[in-house]
C-alpha cells in the first residue's frame, strides 16, 4: 500500500491530501529515508514524521485491506515508538 494511502487508512492523518502535502514537504521518512507519496509500505517499516516541534515514529504491524479503519483498531496496524 502506498504511504499516502496508509497514513490516511490508519488514521495518522485525517485526509489523504494532508498526507500528500506532508510527503511533498519532505517531513515523512520510512526507515530513515525521506520518501515520495508512491513509496510502498511493508510490515516492519518504521515511519518517522517530523513536526515543527517534535517527531513521531510508528512501526507498521499490519497493512489494512480496506480504505479506512476505525480509530479503535489503530493499534492493530501501527505501534507508536
KATA-V828667 format. One record per pair of residues at least 24 apart in sequence whose ideal C-beta (glycine too) atoms are under 7 Angstrom apart, sorted by the first residue. I is the first residue (numbers start at 1). J is the second residue. D is the distance in whole Angstrom. If there is no record, write none. Layout:
i:I j:J d:D
i:I j:J d:D
//
This chain:
i:1 j:40 d:7
i:1 j:41 d:6
i:1 j:63 d:5
i:2 j:37 d:6
i:2 j:38 d:6
i:2 j:39 d:7
i:2 j:40 d:6
i:3 j:28 d:7
i:3 j:30 d:7
i:3 j:35 d:6
i:3 j:37 d:6
i:3 j:39 d:5
i:3 j:41 d:5
i:4 j:37 d:4
i:6 j:41 d:5
i:9 j:64 d:5
i:9 j:67 d:6
i:9 j:68 d:6
i:9 j:69 d:6
i:10 j:64 d:6
i:10 j:69 d:6
i:10 j:74 d:6
i:10 j:77 d:5
i:10 j:78 d:5
i:11 j:69 d:7
i:11 j:71 d:5
i:11 j:74 d:5
i:12 j:58 d:7
i:22 j:49 d:7
i:46 j:81 d:7
i:56 j:80 d:7
i:57 j:81 d:4
//
